């Protein structure tokens, strides 16, 4: 799925680029055709003038003028038809562009959701799945808790590092290392919590809560050297 979305976006962008290129080529062709018609009209006028000057005694000027007028009218009709065809093509291209843009916006929204889900997964926070026997009340409660946990992670209130580390003399690299370490402990803790929730029943709730607290203490001990730990606020959210 992650590979398909960029391919679809690339295809949409290529289609839009081709449509824009074709529209420019068609517009240039119509302009050239219009210029050619104008040149022909000017040439016809010059020819008519020459004929009138040369054969004035024998040529019916009214008939000659009528021919020139007819040629001009024909040129105008062709120009109007070309302009009308160009307008229809422009309208069609605009509609196709609008449809492609809607598709692009939809894909962009889907990519945003996928990126958001991938960020949650990197912290070990997975979307809960339910069986048909799961009650609606329990489902709503669990989804609400998961939203609360997700918000704490995004606000940086799920894990803490009590030391400002530096790596190679760089505070920025030290901060990056601390964030990675906090992500590791959160991933481990969330995995333990998911395992406890999956095994909970009406007669072992207290035992599962205690299991979550002990997991938090164990992870805190493992993170002593790096000075990273789960925050009490996030522990309360998971142990509810």
mmCIF file of the C-alpha atoms, coordinates in Angstrom:
data_MODEL
# 
_entry.id   MODEL 
# 
loop_
_atom_site.group_PDB 
_atom_site.id 
_atom_site.type_symbol 
_atom_site.label_atom_id 
_atom_site.label_alt_id 
_atom_site.label_comp_id 
_atom_site.label_asym_id 
_atom_site.label_entity_id 
_atom_site.label_seq_id 
_atom_site.pdbx_PDB_ins_code 
_atom_site.Cartn_x 
_atom_site.Cartn_y 
_atom_site.Cartn_z 
_atom_site.occupancy 
_atom_site.B_iso_or_equiv 
_atom_site.pdbx_formal_charge 
_atom_site.auth_seq_id 
_atom_site.auth_comp_id 
_atom_site.auth_asym_id 
_atom_site.auth_atom_id 
_atom_site.pdbx_PDB_model_num 
ATOM 1   C CA . UNK A 1 1   ? 0.000   0.000   0.000   1.00 0.00 ? 1   UNK A CA 1 
ATOM 2   C CA . UNK A 1 2   ? 2.835   2.443   0.862   1.00 0.00 ? 2   UNK A CA 1 
ATOM 3   C CA . UNK A 1 3   ? 4.411   1.749   -2.564  1.00 0.00 ? 3   UNK A CA 1 
ATOM 4   C CA . UNK A 1 4   ? 1.115   2.038   -4.468  1.00 0.00 ? 4   UNK A CA 1 
ATOM 5   C CA . UNK A 1 5   ? 0.266   5.552   -3.249  1.00 0.00 ? 5   UNK A CA 1 
ATOM 6   C CA . UNK A 1 6   ? 3.478   7.223   -4.603  1.00 0.00 ? 6   UNK A CA 1 
ATOM 7   C CA . UNK A 1 7   ? 2.945   5.408   -7.933  1.00 0.00 ? 7   UNK A CA 1 
ATOM 8   C CA . UNK A 1 8   ? -0.613  6.755   -8.142  1.00 0.00 ? 8   UNK A CA 1 
ATOM 9   C CA . UNK A 1 9   ? 0.579   10.270  -7.270  1.00 0.00 ? 9   UNK A CA 1 
ATOM 10  C CA . UNK A 1 10  ? 3.293   10.064  -9.959  1.00 0.00 ? 10  UNK A CA 1 
ATOM 11  C CA . UNK A 1 11  ? 0.718   8.898   -12.532 1.00 0.00 ? 11  UNK A CA 1 
ATOM 12  C CA . UNK A 1 12  ? -1.627  11.787  -11.676 1.00 0.00 ? 12  UNK A CA 1 
ATOM 13  C CA . UNK A 1 13  ? 1.228   14.319  -11.918 1.00 0.00 ? 13  UNK A CA 1 
ATOM 14  C CA . UNK A 1 14  ? 2.323   12.903  -15.303 1.00 0.00 ? 14  UNK A CA 1 
ATOM 15  C CA . UNK A 1 15  ? -1.252  13.086  -16.621 1.00 0.00 ? 15  UNK A CA 1 
ATOM 16  C CA . UNK A 1 16  ? -1.585  16.710  -15.479 1.00 0.00 ? 16  UNK A CA 1 
ATOM 17  C CA . UNK A 1 17  ? 1.754   17.558  -17.095 1.00 0.00 ? 17  UNK A CA 1 
ATOM 18  C CA . UNK A 1 18  ? 0.738   15.906  -20.366 1.00 0.00 ? 18  UNK A CA 1 
ATOM 19  C CA . UNK A 1 19  ? -2.611  17.766  -20.387 1.00 0.00 ? 19  UNK A CA 1 
ATOM 20  C CA . UNK A 1 20  ? -0.858  21.121  -19.803 1.00 0.00 ? 20  UNK A CA 1 
ATOM 21  C CA . UNK A 1 21  ? 1.696   20.381  -22.583 1.00 0.00 ? 21  UNK A CA 1 
ATOM 22  C CA . UNK A 1 22  ? -1.027  19.358  -25.043 1.00 0.00 ? 22  UNK A CA 1 
ATOM 23  C CA . UNK A 1 23  ? -3.066  22.475  -24.261 1.00 0.00 ? 23  UNK A CA 1 
ATOM 24  C CA . UNK A 1 24  ? -0.040  24.701  -24.939 1.00 0.00 ? 24  UNK A CA 1 
ATOM 25  C CA . UNK A 1 25  ? 0.677   22.930  -28.237 1.00 0.00 ? 25  UNK A CA 1 
ATOM 26  C CA . UNK A 1 26  ? -2.955  23.222  -29.363 1.00 0.00 ? 26  UNK A CA 1 
ATOM 27  C CA . UNK A 1 27  ? -3.086  26.912  -28.432 1.00 0.00 ? 27  UNK A CA 1 
ATOM 28  C CA . UNK A 1 28  ? 0.101   27.599  -30.399 1.00 0.00 ? 28  UNK A CA 1 
ATOM 29  C CA . UNK A 1 29  ? -1.300  25.737  -33.423 1.00 0.00 ? 29  UNK A CA 1 
ATOM 30  C CA . UNK A 1 30  ? -4.514  27.755  -33.339 1.00 0.00 ? 30  UNK A CA 1 
ATOM 31  C CA . UNK A 1 31  ? -2.567  31.009  -33.082 1.00 0.00 ? 31  UNK A CA 1 
ATOM 32  C CA . UNK A 1 32  ? -0.473  30.023  -36.078 1.00 0.00 ? 32  UNK A CA 1 
ATOM 33  C CA . UNK A 1 33  ? -3.612  29.121  -38.016 1.00 0.00 ? 33  UNK A CA 1 
ATOM 34  C CA . UNK A 1 34  ? -5.195  32.475  -37.161 1.00 0.00 ? 34  UNK A CA 1 
ATOM 35  C CA . UNK A 1 35  ? -2.049  34.336  -38.227 1.00 0.00 ? 35  UNK A CA 1 
ATOM 36  C CA . UNK A 1 36  ? -2.022  32.365  -41.490 1.00 0.00 ? 36  UNK A CA 1 
ATOM 37  C CA . UNK A 1 37  ? -5.649  33.304  -42.148 1.00 0.00 ? 37  UNK A CA 1 
ATOM 38  C CA . UNK A 1 38  ? -4.918  36.952  -41.478 1.00 0.00 ? 38  UNK A CA 1 
ATOM 39  C CA . UNK A 1 39  ? -1.973  36.782  -43.876 1.00 0.00 ? 39  UNK A CA 1 
ATOM 40  C CA . UNK A 1 40  ? -4.166  35.206  -46.547 1.00 0.00 ? 40  UNK A CA 1 
ATOM 41  C CA . UNK A 1 41  ? -6.784  37.902  -46.073 1.00 0.00 ? 41  UNK A CA 1 
ATOM 42  C CA . UNK A 1 42  ? -4.149  40.628  -46.410 1.00 0.00 ? 42  UNK A CA 1 
ATOM 43  C CA . UNK A 1 43  ? -2.773  38.941  -49.529 1.00 0.00 ? 43  UNK A CA 1 
ATOM 44  C CA . UNK A 1 44  ? -6.264  38.686  -51.011 1.00 0.00 ? 44  UNK A CA 1 
ATOM 45  C CA . UNK A 1 45  ? -6.799  42.393  -50.424 1.00 0.00 ? 45  UNK A CA 1 
ATOM 46  C CA . UNK A 1 46  ? -3.520  43.184  -52.148 1.00 0.00 ? 46  UNK A CA 1 
ATOM 47  C CA . UNK A 1 47  ? -4.389  40.960  -55.096 1.00 0.00 ? 47  UNK A CA 1 
ATOM 48  C CA . UNK A 1 48  ? -7.789  42.600  -55.412 1.00 0.00 ? 48  UNK A CA 1 
ATOM 49  C CA . UNK A 1 49  ? -6.195  46.013  -55.389 1.00 0.00 ? 49  UNK A CA 1 
ATOM 50  C CA . UNK A 1 50  ? -3.756  44.999  -58.083 1.00 0.00 ? 50  UNK A CA 1 
ATOM 51  C CA . UNK A 1 51  ? -6.532  43.550  -60.207 1.00 0.00 ? 51  UNK A CA 1 
ATOM 52  C CA . UNK A 1 52  ? -8.621  46.666  -59.865 1.00 0.00 ? 52  UNK A CA 1 
ATOM 53  C CA . UNK A 1 53  ? -5.668  48.812  -60.900 1.00 0.00 ? 53  UNK A CA 1 
ATOM 54  C CA . UNK A 1 54  ? -4.724  46.612  -63.849 1.00 0.00 ? 54  UNK A CA 1 
ATOM 55  C CA . UNK A 1 55  ? -8.114  45.611  -65.257 1.00 0.00 ? 55  UNK A CA 1 
ATOM 56  C CA . UNK A 1 56  ? -10.266 48.521  -64.193 1.00 0.00 ? 56  UNK A CA 1 
ATOM 57  C CA . UNK A 1 57  ? -11.629 49.122  -67.706 1.00 0.00 ? 57  UNK A CA 1 
ATOM 58  C CA . UNK A 1 58  ? -12.828 45.542  -68.256 1.00 0.00 ? 58  UNK A CA 1 
ATOM 59  C CA . UNK A 1 59  ? -13.443 43.979  -64.862 1.00 0.00 ? 59  UNK A CA 1 
ATOM 60  C CA . UNK A 1 60  ? -16.683 44.354  -63.002 1.00 0.00 ? 60  UNK A CA 1 
ATOM 61  C CA . UNK A 1 61  ? -15.503 45.869  -59.728 1.00 0.00 ? 61  UNK A CA 1 
ATOM 62  C CA . UNK A 1 62  ? -18.679 44.941  -57.881 1.00 0.00 ? 62  UNK A CA 1 
ATOM 63  C CA . UNK A 1 63  ? -18.200 41.272  -58.728 1.00 0.00 ? 63  UNK A CA 1 
ATOM 64  C CA . UNK A 1 64  ? -14.555 41.398  -57.695 1.00 0.00 ? 64  UNK A CA 1 
ATOM 65  C CA . UNK A 1 65  ? -15.429 43.057  -54.410 1.00 0.00 ? 65  UNK A CA 1 
ATOM 66  C CA . UNK A 1 66  ? -18.076 40.440  -53.775 1.00 0.00 ? 66  UNK A CA 1 
ATOM 67  C CA . UNK A 1 67  ? -15.482 37.706  -54.205 1.00 0.00 ? 67  UNK A CA 1 
ATOM 68  C CA . UNK A 1 68  ? -13.120 39.410  -51.826 1.00 0.00 ? 68  UNK A CA 1 
ATOM 69  C CA . UNK A 1 69  ? -15.911 39.889  -49.308 1.00 0.00 ? 69  UNK A CA 1 
ATOM 70  C CA . UNK A 1 70  ? -16.849 36.228  -49.600 1.00 0.00 ? 70  UNK A CA 1 
ATOM 71  C CA . UNK A 1 71  ? -13.210 35.261  -49.016 1.00 0.00 ? 71  UNK A CA 1 
ATOM 72  C CA . UNK A 1 72  ? -13.101 37.486  -45.965 1.00 0.00 ? 72  UNK A CA 1 
ATOM 73  C CA . UNK A 1 73  ? -16.345 36.041  -44.626 1.00 0.00 ? 73  UNK A CA 1 
ATOM 74  C CA . UNK A 1 74  ? -15.011 32.541  -45.159 1.00 0.00 ? 74  UNK A CA 1 
ATOM 75  C CA . UNK A 1 75  ? -11.861 33.422  -43.246 1.00 0.00 ? 75  UNK A CA 1 
ATOM 76  C CA . UNK A 1 76  ? -13.922 34.885  -40.396 1.00 0.00 ? 76  UNK A CA 1 
ATOM 77  C CA . UNK A 1 77  ? -16.088 31.759  -40.236 1.00 0.00 ? 77  UNK A CA 1 
ATOM 78  C CA . UNK A 1 78  ? -13.013 29.549  -40.064 1.00 0.00 ? 78  UNK A CA 1 
ATOM 79  C CA . UNK A 1 79  ? -11.566 31.749  -37.347 1.00 0.00 ? 79  UNK A CA 1 
ATOM 80  C CA . UNK A 1 80  ? -14.796 31.585  -35.308 1.00 0.00 ? 80  UNK A CA 1 
ATOM 81  C CA . UNK A 1 81  ? -14.951 27.810  -35.727 1.00 0.00 ? 81  UNK A CA 1 
ATOM 82  C CA . UNK A 1 82  ? -11.327 27.464  -34.643 1.00 0.00 ? 82  UNK A CA 1 
ATOM 83  C CA . UNK A 1 83  ? -11.949 29.697  -31.623 1.00 0.00 ? 83  UNK A CA 1 
ATOM 84  C CA . UNK A 1 84  ? -15.062 27.710  -30.712 1.00 0.00 ? 84  UNK A CA 1 
ATOM 85  C CA . UNK A 1 85  ? -13.149 24.417  -30.987 1.00 0.00 ? 85  UNK A CA 1 
ATOM 86  C CA . UNK A 1 86  ? -10.376 25.848  -28.823 1.00 0.00 ? 86  UNK A CA 1 
ATOM 87  C CA . UNK A 1 87  ? -12.924 26.933  -26.196 1.00 0.00 ? 87  UNK A CA 1 
ATOM 88  C CA . UNK A 1 88  ? -14.499 23.473  -26.129 1.00 0.00 ? 88  UNK A CA 1 
ATOM 89  C CA . UNK A 1 89  ? -11.095 21.885  -25.745 1.00 0.00 ? 89  UNK A CA 1 
ATOM 90  C CA . UNK A 1 90  ? -10.193 24.337  -23.001 1.00 0.00 ? 90  UNK A CA 1 
ATOM 91  C CA . UNK A 1 91  ? -13.403 23.516  -21.135 1.00 0.00 ? 91  UNK A CA 1 
ATOM 92  C CA . UNK A 1 92  ? -12.761 19.797  -21.503 1.00 0.00 ? 92  UNK A CA 1 
ATOM 93  C CA . UNK A 1 93  ? -9.187  20.180  -20.260 1.00 0.00 ? 93  UNK A CA 1 
ATOM 94  C CA . UNK A 1 94  ? -10.380 22.252  -17.299 1.00 0.00 ? 94  UNK A CA 1 
ATOM 95  C CA . UNK A 1 95  ? -12.869 19.523  -16.363 1.00 0.00 ? 95  UNK A CA 1 
ATOM 96  C CA . UNK A 1 96  ? -10.230 16.806  -16.672 1.00 0.00 ? 96  UNK A CA 1 
ATOM 97  C CA . UNK A 1 97  ? -7.841  18.881  -14.588 1.00 0.00 ? 97  UNK A CA 1 
ATOM 98  C CA . UNK A 1 98  ? -10.485 19.365  -11.895 1.00 0.00 ? 98  UNK A CA 1 
ATOM 99  C CA . UNK A 1 99  ? -11.154 15.622  -11.747 1.00 0.00 ? 99  UNK A CA 1 
ATOM 100 C CA . UNK A 1 100 ? -7.429  14.903  -11.541 1.00 0.00 ? 100 UNK A CA 1 
ATOM 101 C CA . UNK A 1 101 ? -7.031  17.523  -8.802  1.00 0.00 ? 101 UNK A CA 1 
ATOM 102 C CA . UNK A 1 102 ? -9.834  15.934  -6.751  1.00 0.00 ? 102 UNK A CA 1 
ATOM 103 C CA . UNK A 1 103 ? -8.113  12.559  -7.121  1.00 0.00 ? 103 UNK A CA 1 
ATOM 104 C CA . UNK A 1 104 ? -4.799  14.110  -6.090  1.00 0.00 ? 104 UNK A CA 1 
ATOM 105 C CA . UNK A 1 105 ? -6.340  15.774  -3.011  1.00 0.00 ? 105 UNK A CA 1 
ATOM 106 C CA . UNK A 1 106 ? -7.932  12.460  -2.011  1.00 0.00 ? 106 UNK A CA 1 
ATOM 107 C CA . UNK A 1 107 ? -4.623  10.627  -2.351  1.00 0.00 ? 107 UNK A CA 1 
ATOM 108 C CA . UNK A 1 108 ? -2.885  13.365  -0.400  1.00 0.00 ? 108 UNK A CA 1 
ATOM 109 C CA . UNK A 1 109 ? -5.382  12.980  2.477   1.00 0.00 ? 109 UNK A CA 1 
ATOM 110 C CA . UNK A 1 110 ? -4.915  9.206   2.451   1.00 0.00 ? 110 UNK A CA 1 
ATOM 111 C CA . UNK A 1 111 ? -1.134  9.612   2.557   1.00 0.00 ? 111 UNK A CA 1 
ATOM 112 C CA . UNK A 1 112 ? -1.509  11.951  5.537   1.00 0.00 ? 112 UNK A CA 1 
ATOM 113 C CA . UNK A 1 113 ? -3.553  9.313   7.377   1.00 0.00 ? 113 UNK A CA 1 
ATOM 114 C CA . UNK A 1 114 ? -1.033  6.598   6.507   1.00 0.00 ? 114 UNK A CA 1 
ATOM 115 C CA . UNK A 1 115 ? 1.871   8.718   7.732   1.00 0.00 ? 115 UNK A CA 1 
ATOM 116 C CA . UNK A 1 116 ? -0.016  9.419   10.951  1.00 0.00 ? 116 UNK A CA 1 
ATOM 117 C CA . UNK A 1 117 ? -0.698  5.690   11.485  1.00 0.00 ? 117 UNK A CA 1 
ATOM 118 C CA . UNK A 1 118 ? 2.944   4.822   10.748  1.00 0.00 ? 118 UNK A CA 1 
ATOM 119 C CA . UNK A 1 119 ? 4.088   7.351   13.352  1.00 0.00 ? 119 UNK A CA 1 
ATOM 120 C CA . UNK A 1 120 ? 1.800   5.723   15.949  1.00 0.00 ? 120 UNK A CA 1 
ATOM 121 C CA . UNK A 1 121 ? 3.102   2.253   15.023  1.00 0.00 ? 121 UNK A CA 1 
ATOM 122 C CA . UNK A 1 122 ? 6.695   3.435   15.506  1.00 0.00 ? 122 UNK A CA 1 
ATOM 123 C CA . UNK A 1 123 ? 5.798   3.955   19.187  1.00 0.00 ? 123 UNK A CA 1 
ATOM 124 C CA . UNK A 1 124 ? 4.190   0.510   19.388  1.00 0.00 ? 124 UNK A CA 1 
ATOM 125 C CA . UNK A 1 125 ? 0.702   2.036   19.411  1.00 0.00 ? 125 UNK A CA 1 
ATOM 126 C CA . UNK A 1 126 ? -1.524  -0.088  17.196  1.00 0.00 ? 126 UNK A CA 1 
ATOM 127 C CA . UNK A 1 127 ? -5.157  0.417   16.270  1.00 0.00 ? 127 UNK A CA 1 
ATOM 128 C CA . UNK A 1 128 ? -7.256  -1.955  18.398  1.00 0.00 ? 128 UNK A CA 1 
ATOM 129 C CA . UNK A 1 129 ? -9.125  -4.759  16.667  1.00 0.00 ? 129 UNK A CA 1 
ATOM 130 C CA . UNK A 1 130 ? -12.302 -6.225  18.121  1.00 0.00 ? 130 UNK A CA 1 
ATOM 131 C CA . UNK A 1 131 ? -14.202 -9.487  17.851  1.00 0.00 ? 131 UNK A CA 1 
ATOM 132 C CA . UNK A 1 132 ? -17.941 -9.775  17.365  1.00 0.00 ? 132 UNK A CA 1 
ATOM 133 C CA . UNK A 1 133 ? -18.303 -10.564 21.064  1.00 0.00 ? 133 UNK A CA 1 
ATOM 134 C CA . UNK A 1 134 ? -16.768 -7.255  22.151  1.00 0.00 ? 134 UNK A CA 1 
ATOM 135 C CA . UNK A 1 135 ? -19.347 -4.917  23.672  1.00 0.00 ? 135 UNK A CA 1 
ATOM 136 C CA . UNK A 1 136 ? -19.848 -1.459  22.201  1.00 0.00 ? 136 UNK A CA 1 
ATOM 137 C CA . UNK A 1 137 ? -19.213 0.147   25.577  1.00 0.00 ? 137 UNK A CA 1 
ATOM 138 C CA . UNK A 1 138 ? -15.863 -1.626  25.964  1.00 0.00 ? 138 UNK A CA 1 
ATOM 139 C CA . UNK A 1 139 ? -14.937 -0.816  22.378  1.00 0.00 ? 139 UNK A CA 1 
ATOM 140 C CA . UNK A 1 140 ? -15.718 2.890   22.806  1.00 0.00 ? 140 UNK A CA 1 
ATOM 141 C CA . UNK A 1 141 ? -13.822 3.014   26.111  1.00 0.00 ? 141 UNK A CA 1 
ATOM 142 C CA . UNK A 1 142 ? -10.735 1.350   24.637  1.00 0.00 ? 142 UNK A CA 1 
ATOM 143 C CA . UNK A 1 143 ? -10.712 3.584   21.565  1.00 0.00 ? 143 UNK A CA 1 
ATOM 144 C CA . UNK A 1 144 ? -11.053 6.654   23.806  1.00 0.00 ? 144 UNK A CA 1 
ATOM 145 C CA . UNK A 1 145 ? -8.077  5.518   25.906  1.00 0.00 ? 145 UNK A CA 1 
ATOM 146 C CA . UNK A 1 146 ? -6.048  4.875   22.756  1.00 0.00 ? 146 UNK A CA 1 
ATOM 147 C CA . UNK A 1 147 ? -6.786  8.431   21.553  1.00 0.00 ? 147 UNK A CA 1 
ATOM 148 C CA . UNK A 1 148 ? -5.667  9.754   24.944  1.00 0.00 ? 148 UNK A CA 1 
ATOM 149 C CA . UNK A 1 149 ? -2.411  7.762   24.758  1.00 0.00 ? 149 UNK A CA 1 
ATOM 150 C CA . UNK A 1 150 ? -1.785  8.961   21.196  1.00 0.00 ? 150 UNK A CA 1 
ATOM 151 C CA . UNK A 1 151 ? -2.235  12.595  22.270  1.00 0.00 ? 151 UNK A CA 1 
ATOM 152 C CA . UNK A 1 152 ? 0.173   12.194  25.200  1.00 0.00 ? 152 UNK A CA 1 
ATOM 153 C CA . UNK A 1 153 ? 2.825   10.799  22.840  1.00 0.00 ? 153 UNK A CA 1 
ATOM 154 C CA . UNK A 1 154 ? 2.374   13.651  20.376  1.00 0.00 ? 154 UNK A CA 1 
ATOM 155 C CA . UNK A 1 155 ? 2.557   16.215  23.181  1.00 0.00 ? 155 UNK A CA 1 
ATOM 156 C CA . UNK A 1 156 ? 5.812   14.675  24.461  1.00 0.00 ? 156 UNK A CA 1 
ATOM 157 C CA . UNK A 1 157 ? 4.197   13.749  27.788  1.00 0.00 ? 157 UNK A CA 1 
ATOM 158 C CA . UNK A 1 158 ? 4.407   9.953   27.519  1.00 0.00 ? 158 UNK A CA 1 
ATOM 159 C CA . UNK A 1 159 ? 8.109   9.520   28.274  1.00 0.00 ? 159 UNK A CA 1 
ATOM 160 C CA . UNK A 1 160 ? 10.805  11.727  29.769  1.00 0.00 ? 160 UNK A CA 1 
ATOM 161 C CA . UNK A 1 161 ? 14.583  12.033  29.752  1.00 0.00 ? 161 UNK A CA 1 
ATOM 162 C CA . UNK A 1 162 ? 16.046  13.717  32.822  1.00 0.00 ? 162 UNK A CA 1 
ATOM 163 C CA . UNK A 1 163 ? 19.454  14.445  31.241  1.00 0.00 ? 163 UNK A CA 1 
ATOM 164 C CA . UNK A 1 164 ? 20.347  16.758  28.373  1.00 0.00 ? 164 UNK A CA 1 
ATOM 165 C CA . UNK A 1 165 ? 22.682  14.508  26.415  1.00 0.00 ? 165 UNK A CA 1 
ATOM 166 C CA . UNK A 1 166 ? 25.291  15.589  23.905  1.00 0.00 ? 166 UNK A CA 1 
ATOM 167 C CA . UNK A 1 167 ? 26.721  13.361  21.167  1.00 0.00 ? 167 UNK A CA 1 
ATOM 168 C CA . UNK A 1 168 ? 30.119  14.330  19.800  1.00 0.00 ? 168 UNK A CA 1 
ATOM 169 C CA . UNK A 1 169 ? 29.682  17.724  21.416  1.00 0.00 ? 169 UNK A CA 1 
ATOM 170 C CA . UNK A 1 170 ? 26.348  18.277  19.651  1.00 0.00 ? 170 UNK A CA 1 
ATOM 171 C CA . UNK A 1 171 ? 23.297  19.011  21.796  1.00 0.00 ? 171 UNK A CA 1 
ATOM 172 C CA . UNK A 1 172 ? 21.050  18.514  18.770  1.00 0.00 ? 172 UNK A CA 1 
ATOM 173 C CA . UNK A 1 173 ? 22.357  14.989  18.220  1.00 0.00 ? 173 UNK A CA 1 
ATOM 174 C CA . UNK A 1 174 ? 21.982  14.365  21.946  1.00 0.00 ? 174 UNK A CA 1 
ATOM 175 C CA . UNK A 1 175 ? 18.336  15.421  21.784  1.00 0.00 ? 175 UNK A CA 1 
ATOM 176 C CA . UNK A 1 176 ? 17.826  13.131  18.787  1.00 0.00 ? 176 UNK A CA 1 
ATOM 177 C CA . UNK A 1 177 ? 19.348  10.204  20.708  1.00 0.00 ? 177 UNK A CA 1 
ATOM 178 C CA . UNK A 1 178 ? 17.103  10.912  23.706  1.00 0.00 ? 178 UNK A CA 1 
ATOM 179 C CA . UNK A 1 179 ? 13.999  10.905  21.489  1.00 0.00 ? 179 UNK A CA 1 
ATOM 180 C CA . UNK A 1 180 ? 15.016  7.575   19.981  1.00 0.00 ? 180 UNK A CA 1 
ATOM 181 C CA . UNK A 1 181 ? 15.574  6.098   23.442  1.00 0.00 ? 181 UNK A CA 1 
ATOM 182 C CA . UNK A 1 182 ? 12.176  7.357   24.611  1.00 0.00 ? 182 UNK A CA 1 
ATOM 183 C CA . UNK A 1 183 ? 10.587  5.834   21.532  1.00 0.00 ? 183 UNK A CA 1 
ATOM 184 C CA . UNK A 1 184 ? 12.218  2.496   22.387  1.00 0.00 ? 184 UNK A CA 1 
ATOM 185 C CA . UNK A 1 185 ? 10.895  2.446   25.964  1.00 0.00 ? 185 UNK A CA 1 
ATOM 186 C CA . UNK A 1 186 ? 7.434   3.508   24.793  1.00 0.00 ? 186 UNK A CA 1 
ATOM 187 C CA . UNK A 1 187 ? 7.383   0.782   22.177  1.00 0.00 ? 187 UNK A CA 1 
ATOM 188 C CA . UNK A 1 188 ? 8.361   -1.815  24.775  1.00 0.00 ? 188 UNK A CA 1 
ATOM 189 C CA . UNK A 1 189 ? 5.851   -0.535  27.332  1.00 0.00 ? 189 UNK A CA 1 
ATOM 190 C CA . UNK A 1 190 ? 2.977   -0.315  24.830  1.00 0.00 ? 190 UNK A CA 1 
ATOM 191 C CA . UNK A 1 191 ? 3.690   -3.877  23.735  1.00 0.00 ? 191 UNK A CA 1 
ATOM 192 C CA . UNK A 1 192 ? 3.463   -5.061  27.343  1.00 0.00 ? 192 UNK A CA 1 
ATOM 193 C CA . UNK A 1 193 ? 0.210   -3.127  27.829  1.00 0.00 ? 193 UNK A CA 1 
ATOM 194 C CA . UNK A 1 194 ? -1.347  -4.567  24.653  1.00 0.00 ? 194 UNK A CA 1 
ATOM 195 C CA . UNK A 1 195 ? -0.460  -8.069  25.825  1.00 0.00 ? 195 UNK A CA 1 
ATOM 196 C CA . UNK A 1 196 ? -2.083  -7.397  29.209  1.00 0.00 ? 196 UNK A CA 1 
ATOM 197 C CA . UNK A 1 197 ? -5.253  -5.939  27.640  1.00 0.00 ? 197 UNK A CA 1 
ATOM 198 C CA . UNK A 1 198 ? -5.517  -8.928  25.296  1.00 0.00 ? 198 UNK A CA 1 
ATOM 199 C CA . UNK A 1 199 ? -5.552  -11.317 28.289  1.00 0.00 ? 199 UNK A CA 1 
ATOM 200 C CA . UNK A 1 200 ? -7.789  -9.312  30.625  1.00 0.00 ? 200 UNK A CA 1 
ATOM 201 C CA . UNK A 1 201 ? -11.048 -10.769 31.899  1.00 0.00 ? 201 UNK A CA 1 
ATOM 202 C CA . UNK A 1 202 ? -13.521 -9.939  34.642  1.00 0.00 ? 202 UNK A CA 1 
ATOM 203 C CA . UNK A 1 203 ? -11.653 -11.968 37.282  1.00 0.00 ? 203 UNK A CA 1 
ATOM 204 C CA . UNK A 1 204 ? -8.056  -10.801 36.605  1.00 0.00 ? 204 UNK A CA 1 
ATOM 205 C CA . UNK A 1 205 ? -8.370  -7.050  36.105  1.00 0.00 ? 205 UNK A CA 1 
ATOM 206 C CA . UNK A 1 206 ? -6.370  -6.219  39.232  1.00 0.00 ? 206 UNK A CA 1 
ATOM 207 C CA . UNK A 1 207 ? -3.693  -8.698  38.250  1.00 0.00 ? 207 UNK A CA 1 
ATOM 208 C CA . UNK A 1 208 ? -3.360  -7.168  34.763  1.00 0.00 ? 208 UNK A CA 1 
ATOM 209 C CA . UNK A 1 209 ? -3.140  -3.654  36.214  1.00 0.00 ? 209 UNK A CA 1 
ATOM 210 C CA . UNK A 1 210 ? -0.357  -4.813  38.492  1.00 0.00 ? 210 UNK A CA 1 
ATOM 211 C CA . UNK A 1 211 ? 1.348   -6.426  35.497  1.00 0.00 ? 211 UNK A CA 1 
ATOM 212 C CA . UNK A 1 212 ? 1.299   -3.083  33.670  1.00 0.00 ? 212 UNK A CA 1 
ATOM 213 C CA . UNK A 1 213 ? 2.793   -1.267  36.666  1.00 0.00 ? 213 UNK A CA 1 
ATOM 214 C CA . UNK A 1 214 ? 5.532   -3.882  37.064  1.00 0.00 ? 214 UNK A CA 1 
ATOM 215 C CA . UNK A 1 215 ? 6.331   -3.611  33.348  1.00 0.00 ? 215 UNK A CA 1 
ATOM 216 C CA . UNK A 1 216 ? 6.673   0.149   33.785  1.00 0.00 ? 216 UNK A CA 1 
ATOM 217 C CA . UNK A 1 217 ? 9.046   -0.347  36.750  1.00 0.00 ? 217 UNK A CA 1 
ATOM 218 C CA . UNK A 1 218 ? 11.117  -2.910  34.829  1.00 0.00 ? 218 UNK A CA 1 
ATOM 219 C CA . UNK A 1 219 ? 11.451  -0.621  31.824  1.00 0.00 ? 219 UNK A CA 1 
ATOM 220 C CA . UNK A 1 220 ? 12.387  2.243   34.128  1.00 0.00 ? 220 UNK A CA 1 
ATOM 221 C CA . UNK A 1 221 ? 15.196  0.120   35.604  1.00 0.00 ? 221 UNK A CA 1 
ATOM 222 C CA . UNK A 1 222 ? 16.439  -0.776  32.120  1.00 0.00 ? 222 UNK A CA 1 
ATOM 223 C CA . UNK A 1 223 ? 16.457  2.903   31.182  1.00 0.00 ? 223 UNK A CA 1 
ATOM 224 C CA . UNK A 1 224 ? 18.367  4.047   34.271  1.00 0.00 ? 224 UNK A CA 1 
ATOM 225 C CA . UNK A 1 225 ? 21.681  4.441   32.435  1.00 0.00 ? 225 UNK A CA 1 
ATOM 226 C CA . UNK A 1 226 ? 20.087  6.504   29.669  1.00 0.00 ? 226 UNK A CA 1 
ATOM 227 C CA . UNK A 1 227 ? 17.885  8.379   32.179  1.00 0.00 ? 227 UNK A CA 1 
ATOM 228 C CA . UNK A 1 228 ? 14.656  7.681   30.242  1.00 0.00 ? 228 UNK A CA 1 
ATOM 229 C CA . UNK A 1 229 ? 11.383  6.528   31.788  1.00 0.00 ? 229 UNK A CA 1 
ATOM 230 C CA . UNK A 1 230 ? 7.615   6.363   31.330  1.00 0.00 ? 230 UNK A CA 1 
ATOM 231 C CA . UNK A 1 231 ? 5.772   9.356   32.789  1.00 0.00 ? 231 UNK A CA 1 
ATOM 232 C CA . UNK A 1 232 ? 3.255   8.746   35.607  1.00 0.00 ? 232 UNK A CA 1 
ATOM 233 C CA . UNK A 1 233 ? 0.566   10.393  33.446  1.00 0.00 ? 233 UNK A CA 1 
ATOM 234 C CA . UNK A 1 234 ? 1.080   7.883   30.632  1.00 0.00 ? 234 UNK A CA 1 
ATOM 235 C CA . UNK A 1 235 ? 1.170   4.978   33.140  1.00 0.00 ? 235 UNK A CA 1 
ATOM 236 C CA . UNK A 1 236 ? -2.204  6.110   34.536  1.00 0.00 ? 236 UNK A CA 1 
ATOM 237 C CA . UNK A 1 237 ? -3.634  6.290   31.030  1.00 0.00 ? 237 UNK A CA 1 
ATOM 238 C CA . UNK A 1 238 ? -2.502  2.732   30.266  1.00 0.00 ? 238 UNK A CA 1 
ATOM 239 C CA . UNK A 1 239 ? -3.551  1.265   33.622  1.00 0.00 ? 239 UNK A CA 1 
ATOM 240 C CA . UNK A 1 240 ? -7.154  2.532   33.472  1.00 0.00 ? 240 UNK A CA 1 
# 
